[in-house]
Amino acid sequence: MTKIGVTRKCLAEGFISRPCVELAGVCFTCFLMLGVRFLCNRTTPTAVYSYTTLAKTMCKELKTRVLRLVPQTANGPSVPNGVKQPDWKEVLETTVTSLKEGQVVAVPTDTIYGLAALAQSSEAVRKVYDIKGRNGQKPLAICVGEIDDIYRFCKVTVPEALLRDLLPGPVTLVLERSEALNSDLNPFTPLVGVRIPNHSFIRRLAQMCGGPLALTSANISSQTSTVAVEEFRDLWPRLAVVVDGGSIGGQTPECRLGSTVIDLSASGRYRVIRPGCALPTTVEILEQKYRLSRETENH
């Protein structure tokens, strides 16, 4: 039986499976997006064939690349003998190219998986909101590679030592934005959250792009954050690249809290916007070492 014949037979009999769809050369996600499950018991083999062809066209046009990020060891990449995997350099170069073309990519961070785009590209920022179904009044954070980069895009009023005590790490610091940052990014607020994740891939990615990345969680807005690429498979068709860095953290609820978000825009005090996964250690540094007072809702 031919490849298409196998898929047509499966559909005609009223069921669908990933192996059957992929055998036909079609991305399973694209196939489902076309509503093939609904059509399984309600269509003819000819109609099924046309939907299969359309799904193939979608896959060809979207060209989503899922790239496995091979763990680094002291002896080089950890890859079994005989297994061909792209190295970090190739994954970085591919991802940078897609970002510079104005596309959105999925990347691992030190907390959860994120969607990234060039923050200085207004069109790319709009794509992020569209993909997530995100409220336009909810801000996006930026991600940079080094502490020095923060001074380019933010007006910093806290000691540099404080920045270095918290970053790189699972913390987002909210500061006053500078004029250098794209005015179409969060135009409704003079503030911006900035991240330097403790993850060498995304830090290097930001450095190679030469500017900040707009960064947000890899999920539909208001849904659970993701710690493995399979958890946001429904978004893959709208992304240029999915960088698979393996599972992040564990499967406990705490692993999905995301970064701790702290507002440092007011002199001498801080405000917790989101507790996140690193609140106790962050508060200890801010209060014990830098003597900042915590701003409450009634302040």
C-alpha positions in Angstrom: 0.0 0.0 0.0 1.3 3.5 -0.8 2.0 6.1 1.9 -1.0 8.1 1.0 -3.0 4.9 0.7 -2.2 4.0 4.3 -3.3 7.4 5.6 -6.5 7.3 3.5 -7.3 3.8 4.8 -6.8 4.9 8.4 -9.0 7.9 8.0 -11.7 6.0 6.1 -11.9 3.5 9.0 -12.5 6.3 11.4 -9.2 6.7 13.3 -6.0 8.6 13.0 -2.5 8.0 14.5 0.7 10.0 14.5 2.7 7.3 12.6 0.1 7.1 9.9 0.1 10.8 9.3 3.8 11.2 9.5 4.2 8.2 7.1 2.4 10.4 4.5 5.0 13.1 5.0 2.7 15.5 6.9 3.4 17.3 10.2 0.9 15.8 12.7 0.3 19.2 14.3 -0.6 20.8 10.9 -2.8 17.9 10.1 -4.8 18.3 13.3 -5.0 22.1 12.8 -7.0 21.4 9.7 -9.6 19.6 11.7 -8.9 16.1 10.3 -10.0 14.4 13.4 -13.4 16.0 12.9 -13.4 14.8 9.3 -12.4 11.2 10.0 -15.9 9.8 10.1 -17.5 12.3 7.9 -15.6 12.5 4.6 -14.5 10.5 1.6 -11.0 9.3 0.8 -10.8 11.9 -1.9 -11.6 14.7 0.5 -9.1 13.2 3.0 -6.5 13.2 0.3 -7.1 16.9 -0.4 -6.7 17.7 3.3 -3.5 15.7 3.4 -2.1 17.7 0.5 -3.1 21.0 2.1 -1.4 20.0 5.4 1.7 19.2 3.4 1.6 22.7 1.9 1.3 24.2 5.3 4.3 22.4 6.6 6.3 23.4 3.6 5.4 27.1 3.9 6.0 27.2 7.7 9.2 25.2 7.7 9.4 24.9 11.4 12.7 23.4 12.5 13.0 21.5 15.8 16.6 21.5 16.8 17.9 19.4 19.7 20.4 21.2 21.9 23.0 18.6 22.7 24.2 18.8 26.3 27.8 20.1 26.6 30.4 18.1 28.6 34.1 18.6 29.3 34.9 16.3 26.4 32.5 18.0 24.0 28.9 17.4 23.0 27.3 14.4 24.6 26.1 12.5 21.6 26.0 8.7 21.2 28.3 7.2 18.6 26.8 7.3 15.1 24.1 9.8 16.0 24.1 13.0 13.9 23.0 16.0 15.8 23.6 19.7 15.1 26.1 21.3 17.4 25.5 24.5 19.4 27.1 26.7 16.8 24.7 25.4 14.1 21.7 25.7 16.3 22.7 29.2 17.3 23.3 30.3 13.7 20.0 28.9 12.5 18.1 30.5 15.4 19.8 33.9 14.9 19.0 33.8 11.2 15.3 33.2 11.9 15.2 36.0 14.5 16.8 38.5 12.1 14.2 37.6 9.5 11.6 38.8 12.0 10.4 35.4 13.0 9.5 34.0 16.5 11.4 31.1 18.0 11.0 28.9 21.1 14.1 28.6 23.4 14.9 27.1 26.8 15.7 29.4 29.7 16.8 28.7 33.3 13.2 28.5 34.5 10.7 27.6 31.7 10.5 27.6 27.9 10.1 30.9 26.3 9.1 32.6 23.0 11.7 35.0 21.7 11.7 37.7 19.0 13.8 40.7 18.3 12.6 43.4 20.7 13.7 46.2 18.3 11.4 44.8 15.5 7.8 46.1 15.9 6.5 43.4 13.5 8.2 40.6 15.4 6.8 41.9 18.7 3.3 41.9 17.2 3.8 38.3 16.1 4.5 37.2 19.7 1.3 38.8 20.9 -0.6 37.1 18.1 0.9 33.7 18.7 0.1 33.8 22.4 -3.3 35.4 22.1 -1.9 37.9 24.6 -3.6 41.0 25.8 -2.0 44.0 24.2 -1.8 45.8 27.5 0.4 43.0 29.1 4.1 43.9 28.8 6.8 41.7 27.4 10.2 41.5 29.1 13.5 41.8 27.3 16.4 39.4 27.5 20.0 40.5 27.1 23.3 38.6 27.3 25.4 40.7 29.7 25.0 43.2 32.6 26.5 46.0 30.4 23.6 45.5 28.0 21.1 46.6 30.7 22.6 50.1 30.7 21.9 50.4 27.0 18.1 49.8 27.3 17.3 50.8 30.9 18.0 53.7 33.2 19.7 52.0 36.1 19.5 53.6 39.6 20.6 50.7 41.7 24.3 49.7 42.3 25.8 47.5 39.6 26.8 45.1 42.3 23.1 44.5 43.0 22.5 43.6 39.4 25.5 41.2 39.5 24.2 39.6 42.7 20.9 38.7 41.0 21.9 38.2 37.4 22.4 35.9 35.5 19.6 34.1 37.4 15.8 33.4 37.6 14.9 37.0 38.2 13.3 39.7 36.1 14.2 43.2 37.2 11.8 46.0 36.3 13.5 49.3 35.5 12.8 52.5 33.8 13.3 52.1 30.0 15.7 54.2 28.0 15.0 55.9 24.7 17.1 53.3 22.9 14.4 50.6 23.4 11.8 50.2 20.6 9.0 52.6 21.4 6.5 50.0 20.1 7.5 47.5 22.8 5.2 48.1 25.8 4.3 51.7 24.7 1.8 52.0 27.6 4.5 52.0 30.3 7.8 53.8 31.0 9.1 50.6 32.6 10.5 47.3 31.2 11.4 44.0 32.8 14.9 42.8 31.9 16.2 39.2 32.2 19.6 37.6 31.9 18.8 33.9 32.3 21.4 31.6 33.8 21.4 29.6 30.5 24.4 29.9 28.2 22.4 29.2 25.0 19.9 32.1 25.3 22.6 34.5 26.6 24.8 33.7 23.6 21.7 34.0 21.3 21.0 37.6 22.6 24.7 38.5 22.1 24.8 37.2 18.5 21.6 39.1 17.7 23.2 42.4 18.8 20.2 43.6 20.7 17.6 42.6 23.2 15.1 39.8 22.7 11.5 40.2 23.6 10.9 37.2 25.9 7.7 35.6 27.2 6.6 32.1 28.2 6.0 29.5 25.5 2.3 28.9 26.0 -1.1 30.4 25.1 -1.8 33.3 27.3 -3.2 32.3 30.7 -2.3 28.7 30.2 0.2 26.7 32.2 3.9 27.5 31.6 5.9 24.8 29.8 9.1 22.9 30.8 9.4 20.6 27.8 8.9 21.4 24.1 6.2 18.7 23.7 4.0 20.7 26.1 3.6 23.6 23.5 3.5 21.4 20.4 0.3 23.3 19.3 2.4 26.4 18.8 5.1 24.8 16.7 3.5 25.5 13.3 3.7 29.3 14.0 7.3 29.2 15.1 10.4 29.3 12.8 12.6 27.3 15.2 12.0 25.2 18.3 15.2 24.7 20.3 14.8 21.5 22.3 17.0 21.8 25.4 15.3 18.8 27.1 13.2 19.0 30.2 13.8 22.0 32.5 13.7 21.4 36.2 11.2 18.8 37.4 7.5 18.1 37.2 6.5 19.9 40.5 4.3 23.0 40.3 7.2 25.1 41.7 9.2 24.4 38.5 6.5 26.2 36.5 6.5 29.5 38.4 8.8 31.3 36.1 11.2 34.0 37.1 10.7 36.2 40.2 9.7 39.7 39.0 10.9 42.6 41.1 10.3 46.3 40.4 13.4 48.4 41.2 12.3 51.6 39.5 11.7 53.5 42.8 14.7 54.6 44.8 15.4 52.9 48.1 12.7 50.2 47.8 11.5 47.3 45.8 8.1 45.8 44.9 7.3 42.2 44.2 5.3 41.9 41.0 5.4 38.1 40.8 6.9 35.8 43.5 8.2 33.3 40.9 10.7 30.6 41.8 13.4 32.6 43.6 11.6 35.0 46.0 13.3 34.1 49.3 16.9 34.4 48.1 16.1 37.5 46.1 14.4 39.3 49.1 17.3 38.3 51.3 19.8 40.0 48.9 17.7 43.1 48.5 17.0 43.6 52.2 20.0 42.2 54.0 22.7 43.4 51.7 21.3 46.5 50.0 18.9 47.6 52.8 16.0 48.1 50.4 12.5 48.3 52.0 9.6 46.3 50.5 6.8 48.3 49.1 3.4 47.1 50.0 0.1 47.7 48.3 -0.8 50.4 50.8 2.5 52.2 50.5 
